[in-house]
Amino acid sequence: VFKTTGENWKADGGGDINWQITSNVSLNSTINPDFATIEADQQQINLTRYELSYPEKRLFFQEGNEMYNTRIQTFYSRRIQDIDFGNRLSGKLGKTQFNILNVKSPEMSADEPATFFTAARAKFDFLQSSSLGVTFVDKSWQDGFTRSVSVDYVMNLGKLWQLTGQFVGSAPGDFWSHSAWFMRFARENNIYHYHIRFNNVGEN
């Protein structure tokens, strides 16, 4: 892509590499992607204290993105704006499904310095229909960082009973005020459903 202003010319380019390492594992890399061609979001008015959640339309972030949709969501890719470059490794080995993402965003202003984002998730299937998941998320810049670790599980206890839960701890900060967890015990069939759930979310 060439941009011009009067007699001044500026070259700007980017590219993508997709490598299918095995039938179940792929590596995707991008340099200076053009997100301006992505379809715009439909405008919404938000009068609540909760942020709006928009679907991810950028192809680089889409593959494996659904893995991060846990009840207490620690990674939301739409918080990442433009990027200089990025890499994503995703796939499945045996009973373990995984997704690893690392990107660098450019400096936007003094309040938004250049930042590295890393997100990694692995989900292990066991028994007939139970699973254990681990998620790591990190945002680092020159003068600081924020990061979190999450562990979640789904245990199907027979045909009718299910136990699910998740624990999240984040840093920096006091452990209890920067952590959250929930536990849910449910019984359901084709006629009725009931469950007991307890949530605890630190103030920060």
Salt bridges, closest charged atoms under 4 A:
ASP12 OD2 - LYS3 NZ 3.54
ASP41 OD1 - LYS57 NZ 3.58
ASP41 OD2 - ARG78 NH2 2.46
GLU51 OE2 - ARG79 NH2 2.56
GLU56 OE2 - ARG58 NE 2.83
GLU63 OE1 - ARG88 NH2 3.11
ASP84 OD2 - LYS104 NZ 2.81
ASP125 OD2 - LYS92 NZ 3.94
ASP138 OD1 - ARG147 NE 2.70
ASP152 OD1 - ARG121 NH1 2.87
GLU188 OE1 - HIS193 ND1 2.93
